[in-house]
């Protein structure tokens, strides 16, 4: 009877593997996709969905979009942050508080670098009109979302 369970289990794992492979072919993970569901993020990161939901409550930088169906839809930016947090917690040995501080420090550094790049471009003066057009377009998008 034990042998039957092993055979059944092996067959079930093979079927599951085939289904996952088929699902990956139908929905390839690429940089062109805008959103990923929580199950896809779970599979990509190796984290369980309840861990992802907990991290959302702890790390305010993870903000999945929740549409009319209230289903979490993660962006590429969220995926990158989740992987960064996972590395900090599981590989580097940070506590949650330490990882929060590190993420905050990294964001400050990235913002500082972006400001420096903008200042360099402003000194050239050629991109001022482009930035004004982008700003107006973003304001329009924000009005649409509100």
C-alpha positions in Angstrom: 0.0 0.0 0.0 2.9 2.3 0.7 4.2 1.8 -2.9 0.8 2.9 -4.2 1.0 6.1 -2.3 4.5 6.8 -3.6 3.4 6.1 -7.1 0.3 8.2 -6.8 2.4 11.0 -5.2 5.0 10.9 -8.0 2.3 10.9 -10.6 0.6 13.9 -8.9 3.9 15.8 -8.8 4.5 15.1 -12.5 1.0 16.3 -13.4 1.5 19.4 -11.2 4.9 20.1 -12.9 3.3 19.8 -16.3 0.5 22.1 -15.4 3.0 24.7 -14.0 5.1 24.5 -17.2 1.9 24.9 -19.3 0.9 27.9 -17.2 4.3 29.5 -17.6 4.1 29.1 -21.4 0.6 30.7 -21.4 1.7 33.6 -19.1 5.4 34.2 -19.5 7.0 36.5 -17.0 8.6 39.4 -18.8 9.6 43.0 -18.4 6.7 44.0 -20.7 4.0 42.9 -18.3 2.6 45.7 -16.1 1.1 43.6 -13.3 1.6 40.3 -11.6 -0.9 38.5 -9.3 0.0 37.5 -5.8 0.3 33.8 -6.9 2.8 34.7 -9.6 4.8 36.9 -7.2 4.8 34.1 -4.7 6.1 31.6 -7.3 8.8 34.1 -8.6 10.1 35.1 -5.2 9.7 31.7 -3.3 7.6 33.4 -0.6 4.1 32.4 0.5 1.2 34.8 -0.1 0.6 35.4 3.6 4.3 36.6 3.9 3.8 39.0 1.0 0.6 40.4 2.6 2.4 40.8 6.0 5.3 42.6 4.3 2.8 45.0 2.7 1.7 46.0 6.2 5.2 46.3 7.4 6.9 47.9 4.4 4.8 50.9 3.2 6.9 51.0 0.0 5.2 47.8 -1.3 1.9 49.1 -2.7 0.2 46.6 -5.0 -2.7 48.0 -7.0 -6.1 46.7 -6.0 -8.6 47.1 -8.7 -12.4 46.6 -8.6 -12.0 42.9 -7.8 -9.7 43.9 -4.8 -7.1 41.5 -6.1 -3.5 42.5 -5.5 -1.6 43.4 -8.6 2.1 43.9 -8.2 4.2 46.0 -10.5 7.8 45.3 -11.5 8.9 47.9 -9.0 7.1 46.0 -6.2 8.7 42.7 -7.3 12.2 44.3 -7.2 11.5 45.6 -3.7 10.2 42.3 -2.4 13.3 40.6 -3.7 15.5 43.2 -2.1 13.7 42.8 1.2 13.9 39.0 1.0 17.7 39.3 0.5 18.0 41.7 3.5 16.0 39.5 5.8 17.0 36.0 4.8 20.5 36.3 3.4 21.9 39.4 5.2 20.3 38.7 8.5 18.5 42.0 9.0 15.6 42.3 11.3 12.4 43.8 9.9 13.2 47.2 11.6 16.7 47.1 10.2 15.5 46.2 6.7 13.0 49.1 6.8 15.8 51.5 7.7 18.0 50.1 4.9 15.2 50.4 2.3 14.6 54.0 3.5 18.3 54.8 3.2 18.5 53.3 -0.3 15.4 55.3 -1.4 17.0 58.5 -0.1 20.2 57.7 -2.0 18.3 57.0 -5.2 16.3 60.3 -4.8 19.5 62.2 -4.2 21.1 60.7 -7.4 18.0 61.5 -9.4 18.0 65.1 -8.2 21.7 65.4 -9.2 20.9 64.1 -12.7 18.0 66.6 -13.0 20.2 69.4 -11.9 22.8 68.4 -14.6 20.1 68.4 -17.2 18.7 71.7 -16.1 22.1 73.3 -16.5 22.0 72.2 -20.2 18.5 73.8 -20.5 17.5 71.6 -23.4 15.2 69.3 -21.5 13.2 71.9 -19.6 10.3 71.8 -22.1 10.2 68.0 -22.1 10.0 68.0 -18.3 7.2 70.5 -18.3 5.3 68.4 -20.8 5.8 65.3 -18.7 4.7 67.1 -15.5 1.5 68.2 -17.2 0.8 64.7 -18.4 1.4 63.3 -14.9 -0.9 65.9 -13.4 -3.6 64.8 -15.9 -3.2 61.1 -15.0 -3.4 62.0 -11.3 -6.7 63.9 -11.9 -8.0 60.9 -13.8 -7.2 58.5 -10.9 -8.7 60.7 -8.3 
